[in-house]
C-alpha cells in the first residue's frame, strides 16, 4: 500500500516487545494495529513512534487489528509542554474514544494537524481545539444545529442552552445569548470573546457521545488549574 500520513494517538505494551497502537491516518481515519518489536530497547521504531510526530505508515491485515509494516518520521514532533501538552493529550484521548475504526475523516486529520501547530502558543489553543471538536462532531453527524428544535432562527436577545436530543437550542434563563450563538454558527470559533461560549457548546454536544466515563486529560487539566490557583493564593 501507499504510505499513509499518520499520527500516534495511543500506545500500550503488548506481549514482551510489541505495542498495541491507535493511529489517526489521512485516508483511513482511526487505525488499530500491532507494532511488533517497538518496545525492544534500542529499537529505531520505538524512537519514531511517538505522540504528536507526523509519520508515514503502512500496514497489512484484513481484520480490525492491523500489523504495522512501515513507520517513518515525516517531521519532528510538536514541542508541547505544560498546558499545551495536556491539550494535546485531550485531543488524542477524544479521537481515540469517539472515532469509529477506519471511518475516513480527512477534515478531522487536517484540523488535528493544525491543532498541533497551534498548541505550543497559549493564544492559539482554545480556537484550535474547538475547530477540531467541531470537525469530529460533523464526522459523527452530531454537530450542533444553530436554531431552535423546530428549525426557527435564534433571537439575538434571547438566551439558550443546547438540547442534546434535538442538537438544537432551547430557551434558558442562564444560557448563551442568541447573538453569540449566531456568531458561532458563522464559524467564529477562534474569536477570544467567544471562547467560553464555544467551549460550552462543544462540551455539551460531546457529552452524550462520551457517556459517563470521564476523560483523564480533563481531570489532569483540572488538577493543573487547581495547583496554579493554590500557588497564587499562597
Buried (B, 14 or more C-beta within 10 A) or exposed (E): EEBBBBBBBBBEEBEEBBBBBBBBBBBBBBBBBBBBBBBEEEBEBBEBBBBBBBBBBBBEEEEEEBBBBBBEBEEEBBEBEEBBBBBBBBBBBBBBBBBEEBEEBBBBBBBBBBBBEBBBEEEBBBBBBBBBBBBBBBBBEBBBBBBBEEEEEBBEEBBBBBBEEBBBBEEEEEBBBBEBBBBBBEEBBBBEEBBEBBBBBBBBBBEEBBEEEEBEBBEBBEEBEEEEEEEEEE
